Amino acid sequence: MPTLAPEDRELLVLKHLEGLTYEELAQRLGVPAGTVMSRLYHARRRFREKFTARQDGHLAGTDE
């Protein structure tokens, strides 16, 4: 089963499960809000790619 990188998991959990705003995330992580938005964009993309590939049965036990 594919797993997310800890950094991606942290961002996604804080934003989507705990409901932090971009500014709150920026303060918590010590980075600008623009960096948070960029990191979230890429974390969501990686999550979507892994989830879609897994659903389509293309992973066969790898993270590719």
C-alpha beads as a LAMMPS data file, in Angstrom:
LAMMPS data file: protein, C-alpha beads

64 atoms
63 bonds

1 atom types
1 bond types

-500.0 500.0 xlo xhi
-500.0 500.0 ylo yhi
-500.0 500.0 zlo zhi

Masses

1 110.0

Atoms # bond

1 1 1 0.000 0.000 0.000
2 1 1 1.472 3.386 -0.926
3 1 1 2.192 5.788 1.862
4 1 1 2.576 9.525 1.945
5 1 1 5.770 11.240 2.956
6 1 1 5.529 12.491 6.549
7 1 1 5.667 16.121 5.354
8 1 1 2.753 15.580 2.964
9 1 1 0.740 13.736 5.593
10 1 1 1.315 16.499 8.150
11 1 1 0.168 19.235 5.791
12 1 1 -2.899 17.352 4.603
13 1 1 -3.984 16.418 8.122
14 1 1 -3.500 19.921 9.494
15 1 1 -5.346 21.543 6.585
16 1 1 -8.152 19.098 5.863
17 1 1 -8.753 17.301 9.151
18 1 1 -7.841 19.966 11.686
19 1 1 -9.023 22.874 9.532
20 1 1 -6.023 25.180 9.875
21 1 1 -5.911 28.162 7.536
22 1 1 -2.976 28.867 5.244
23 1 1 -1.802 31.569 7.647
24 1 1 -2.062 29.241 10.648
25 1 1 -0.104 26.592 8.776
26 1 1 2.518 29.163 7.779
27 1 1 2.969 30.259 11.399
28 1 1 3.101 26.693 12.671
29 1 1 5.636 25.590 10.050
30 1 1 7.650 28.824 10.057
31 1 1 7.301 29.422 6.312
32 1 1 5.438 31.993 4.176
33 1 1 1.784 31.319 3.292
34 1 1 2.755 31.062 -0.390
35 1 1 5.098 28.199 0.476
36 1 1 2.285 26.458 2.355
37 1 1 0.015 26.773 -0.680
38 1 1 2.699 25.387 -2.970
39 1 1 3.498 22.488 -0.653
40 1 1 -0.200 21.660 -0.287
41 1 1 -0.679 21.713 -4.043
42 1 1 2.119 19.193 -4.503
43 1 1 1.060 17.061 -1.518
44 1 1 -2.492 16.838 -2.900
45 1 1 -1.182 15.949 -6.335
46 1 1 1.013 13.161 -4.943
47 1 1 -1.869 11.863 -2.818
48 1 1 -4.219 11.893 -5.812
49 1 1 -1.682 10.100 -8.021
50 1 1 -1.085 7.359 -5.449
51 1 1 -4.763 6.959 -4.645
52 1 1 -5.789 6.872 -8.311
53 1 1 -3.037 4.421 -9.233
54 1 1 -4.013 2.176 -6.335
55 1 1 -7.673 2.294 -7.317
56 1 1 -6.774 1.452 -10.916
57 1 1 -4.652 -1.480 -9.779
58 1 1 -1.456 -0.145 -11.325
59 1 1 0.787 -0.195 -8.256
60 1 1 1.355 -3.916 -7.816
61 1 1 3.088 -3.250 -4.513
62 1 1 5.294 -0.325 -5.579
63 1 1 5.143 3.418 -5.109
64 1 1 5.555 4.100 -8.830

Bonds

1 1 1 2
2 1 2 3
3 1 3 4
4 1 4 5
5 1 5 6
6 1 6 7
7 1 7 8
8 1 8 9
9 1 9 10
10 1 10 11
11 1 11 12
12 1 12 13
13 1 13 14
14 1 14 15
15 1 15 16
16 1 16 17
17 1 17 18
18 1 18 19
19 1 19 20
20 1 20 21
21 1 21 22
22 1 22 23
23 1 23 24
24 1 24 25
25 1 25 26
26 1 26 27
27 1 27 28
28 1 28 29
29 1 29 30
30 1 30 31
31 1 31 32
32 1 32 33
33 1 33 34
34 1 34 35
35 1 35 36
36 1 36 37
37 1 37 38
38 1 38 39
39 1 39 40
40 1 40 41
41 1 41 42
42 1 42 43
43 1 43 44
44 1 44 45
45 1 45 46
46 1 46 47
47 1 47 48
48 1 48 49
49 1 49 50
50 1 50 51
51 1 51 52
52 1 52 53
53 1 53 54
54 1 54 55
55 1 55 56
56 1 56 57
57 1 57 58
58 1 58 59
59 1 59 60
60 1 60 61
61 1 61 62
62 1 62 63
63 1 63 64
